[in-house]
Amino acid sequence: MFGLGTQEILIIALVVLLLFGGKKIPELMKGLGKGVKSFKEGMKEIEDPAEEKKTGDESKKE
């Protein structure tokens, strides 16, 4: 995973815990999850019109 070993990941997790505290981390992860979901939906919306054009062009040829 990005060339990081177990020790590096543990150090990063410890620094995050120290910076934000234990109570803020669930809120941060919830926000991160919403951001990823929104990004995926946006990417899907971009792909859908391109697929509609392809299927629309094929139906006109028939």
N, C-alpha and C positions, 0 to 999 in steps of 0.2 A: 504494500500500500504506500505509494509515493516514496519508496525507499526508506521508510521509517521502521525501526525495530520496536520491540516491545518496550524497551527502556525509554525511548524517545516519546512514545505515545503516553506512557505513564507520567513523564515529566510535564508534557503539555497539559494533560488532564489535571495534574496537581496545580499548575499555574492558573488554569481556568477556574478551578475551585477556589483558589486564594483570591483571585481578582473579583469574581462575581458572588461568591458565597454559595452555600448549599441551597438556599431558598430560591435564588434567582435562576439556577440552572434549568429546572423544569420549564420555567417561562421562556427561557432562551431556546430550548429544544422545541417547544411548541411553536414558537415563531419561526424557527428554522424549518420545521415540518410544513407549516402553512406556505412558506416561501417556495419550497421545493414543489409542493402540490400546484401552486399557482404557475410556476415555471413550466411544469409538465403540461398543464392545461393549455397554456399559451403556445407551446410547441405543437400540441395536437391541433389547435385551431389553425396554425400555419400550414400544417401538412394536409388537413382536410380540404381546403379549397383547391390545392394542387391536385389532389386525387379526383375531385369533382370535375376539374377541367379535363383530365385524362379520360374519365368515363363519359363525359359529355361529348368529347371529340369522337370517341369510338362509336357512340350511338348515332351521330350524324352521318358517319360513313356508311352505315348499314341501310 
